[in-house]
Amino acid sequence: MKELTPQLRSWASVIDENTVAQALVASRLPILAGPIALMPDAHLGIGATIGSVIATDAAIIPSAVGVDIGSSRRSRRTSRPAWGGGTRSPTQRPEAGWPSIPTPP
């Protein structure tokens, strides 16, 4: 672990300047509950550094999760339909299974 600043620590052995610069900006946020941690796979993201751990005190940062999630995921062809199989098509999902998801009127 390398302490880049008191509010930014890195576990990455190789990390580019832009990633560090992005994390430095976030490390100055007043809502942090501790230092930001950069994991070995940290890389530049849209909104927040991907591969970072950001502990906050009574705050939520939506952009710290959303846009790059699953960026290293891989696809695999299977014999199952994309909607999980069965006799229903993707447009015939039962609404009873989705009661807690808010939808616009």
C-alpha positions in Angstrom: 0.0 0.0 0.0 1.3 3.5 -0.9 -0.2 6.6 0.8 -0.4 9.2 -2.0 -2.0 11.8 0.3 -3.5 11.4 3.8 -6.9 11.0 2.0 -5.8 8.7 -0.9 -4.2 5.3 -0.7 -3.2 3.0 -3.5 -2.8 -0.8 -3.7 -2.0 -0.6 -7.4 1.5 -1.4 -8.5 1.0 0.4 -11.8 -1.5 3.2 -12.2 -1.8 6.0 -14.8 -1.7 9.7 -14.0 -5.2 10.4 -15.1 -6.6 7.8 -12.7 -4.7 9.3 -9.8 -5.8 12.8 -10.8 -9.4 11.8 -10.8 -9.1 10.1 -7.4 -7.3 13.2 -6.0 -10.3 15.3 -6.8 -12.7 12.9 -5.1 -10.4 12.7 -2.1 -11.1 16.3 -1.3 -14.9 15.8 -0.9 -16.1 16.9 2.6 -18.4 13.8 2.9 -15.6 11.2 3.2 -15.4 9.1 6.3 -11.8 8.1 5.6 -9.2 7.9 2.8 -10.2 6.7 -0.7 -8.6 3.4 -1.5 -7.5 2.6 -5.1 -7.5 -1.2 -5.8 -5.0 -2.9 -8.1 -7.4 -2.7 -11.0 -8.2 1.0 -10.6 -8.7 3.0 -13.8 -10.2 6.2 -15.1 -14.0 6.2 -15.0 -16.9 8.5 -15.9 -17.8 10.3 -12.8 -15.8 8.3 -10.4 -12.6 6.2 -10.4 -13.3 2.6 -11.2 -11.7 0.2 -8.7 -11.9 2.7 -5.9 -13.4 2.3 -2.4 -15.1 5.5 -1.2 -16.3 5.5 2.4 -18.8 8.3 3.1 -20.4 9.7 6.2 -24.2 9.8 5.6 -23.9 10.3 1.9 -24.6 8.4 -1.3 -22.6 8.9 -4.5 -24.5 7.3 -7.4 -21.7 7.9 -9.9 -19.3 5.9 -7.8 -21.1 2.7 -9.0 -23.1 3.1 -12.2 -21.5 3.7 -15.5 -18.6 1.2 -15.7 -20.0 -1.6 -13.6 -19.3 -4.9 -15.2 -16.7 -3.5 -17.6 -14.6 -6.6 -17.3 -17.5 -9.0 -17.6 -17.5 -11.6 -20.3 -20.3 -13.1 -22.4 -20.9 -16.7 -23.1 -23.3 -18.1 -25.6 -25.8 -20.6 -24.1 -28.8 -22.4 -25.3 -31.1 -20.4 -23.0 -33.1 -17.4 -24.3 -31.9 -14.0 -23.1 -35.0 -13.6 -20.8 -34.2 -16.8 -18.8 -36.3 -19.3 -20.7 -39.7 -20.7 -20.0 -42.8 -20.0 -22.1 -43.1 -16.3 -21.6 -41.4 -13.8 -23.9 -39.5 -10.8 -22.4 -42.6 -8.6 -22.9 -44.8 -11.0 -20.9 -43.1 -10.6 -17.5 -45.6 -10.8 -14.7 -45.9 -7.4 -13.0 -46.4 -9.1 -9.6 -42.7 -9.9 -9.6 -41.7 -6.3 -9.9 -43.8 -4.4 -7.2 -40.9 -2.5 -5.6 -39.5 -1.0 -8.8 -40.9 2.5 -9.2 -42.2 3.2 -12.7 -43.2 6.6 -14.2 -47.0 7.1 -14.7 
